[in-house]
């Protein structure tokens, strides 16, 4: 009597997402050609709003 498989067959892995500097440059050029612009954000600045409330921390025994 043939046995039933105990688990589903493995699925094929998706191909790895690989970008080269050349393809990124091509995509950037196409983006700019459409009239779009690139905003430069200062280092350390995030566009994501903070979900945490401002907490005032007191150190000491008071």
C-alpha positions as CSV (number, residue, x, y, z in Angstrom):
1,X,0.0,0.0,0.0
2,X,1.5,3.4,-1.0
3,X,2.1,5.8,1.8
4,X,0.8,9.4,1.7
5,X,3.4,12.2,1.7
6,X,3.7,13.7,5.2
7,X,4.3,17.2,3.9
8,X,3.7,19.3,0.9
9,X,6.4,19.4,-1.8
10,X,8.8,22.3,-1.6
11,X,7.9,25.4,-3.6
12,X,10.4,26.9,-6.0
13,X,12.2,29.9,-4.6
14,X,11.6,33.3,-6.1
15,X,14.6,34.7,-8.1
16,X,16.8,37.0,-6.0
17,X,16.1,40.7,-6.5
18,X,19.4,42.1,-7.9
19,X,19.9,45.7,-8.9
20,X,23.0,47.0,-10.4
21,X,24.2,50.6,-10.3
22,X,23.5,50.7,-14.1
23,X,19.9,49.7,-13.7
24,X,19.4,52.1,-10.8
25,X,20.9,54.9,-12.9
26,X,18.6,54.1,-15.8
27,X,15.5,54.1,-13.5
28,X,16.6,57.4,-12.0
29,X,17.1,59.0,-15.4
30,X,13.6,57.8,-16.5
31,X,12.1,59.2,-13.3
32,X,13.8,62.6,-13.9
33,X,12.8,62.6,-17.6
34,X,9.2,62.4,-16.6
35,X,9.5,65.7,-14.8
36,X,9.7,64.3,-11.3
37,X,12.2,65.6,-8.8
38,X,14.3,64.0,-6.0
39,X,14.0,65.6,-2.6
40,X,17.3,65.5,-0.6
41,X,16.7,64.8,3.1
42,X,19.4,65.6,5.7
43,X,21.1,62.7,7.3
44,X,19.4,61.6,10.6
45,X,16.0,63.0,9.6
46,X,13.1,60.6,9.2
47,X,9.8,61.2,7.3
48,X,8.1,58.7,9.5
49,X,6.0,60.2,12.4
50,X,7.0,59.0,15.8
51,X,4.4,56.7,17.3
52,X,5.8,57.1,20.8
53,X,4.7,59.9,23.0
54,X,7.3,62.3,24.3
55,X,8.4,61.1,27.7
56,X,10.0,63.4,30.2
57,X,12.5,61.3,32.2
58,X,13.7,62.4,35.6
59,X,16.8,60.9,37.1
60,X,17.3,61.1,40.8
61,X,15.2,60.4,44.0
62,X,12.8,63.4,43.7
